[in-house]
Amino acid sequence: MAIEISNPAELHDPTGFGYSHVARVSGELVLIAGQYDSDAEGHTTSADFGVQVDNAFANLGIALRSVGLDFADVAQLRTFIVDHNLDKLAVIGKKITEIWGERPPVQTLTGVAALALPGMLFEVDAVAVRG
């Protein structure tokens, strides 16, 4: 297996928060740039945070498939949230559980004042591994 996800017993169980503590990888690393709720011209399509999260992860899936990978190949996520709060964390946690179930990748979430374009509320980038 190219990615071995683990959660040391000495640390809290982070899976309820949508991440794991450790990802050990072997093989070729594939880096996916920040994906967000974008149309064909790169503009956001919705002011709704949940819609932006769904569309950002859909775009991440497209980027992964373009190099023959899928969500199961993701070892690390970095998420960026404008005006982060617990309600937004719950939306992201639900989406991550929907995609990865009980085996979420490692993740660092960063609350930010703004992202690259007006209207962007969420962005996700990824490190994936080709076995």
Secondary structure, DSSP 8 states (H G I E B T S, - for coil): --EEEE--TTS---GGGT-BSEEEE-SEEEEEEEE-S--TTS----S-HHHHHHHHHHHHHHHHHTTT--GGGEEEEEEEEET--HHHHHHHHHHHHHHHTT---EEEEEEES--SSTT--EEEEEEEEE-
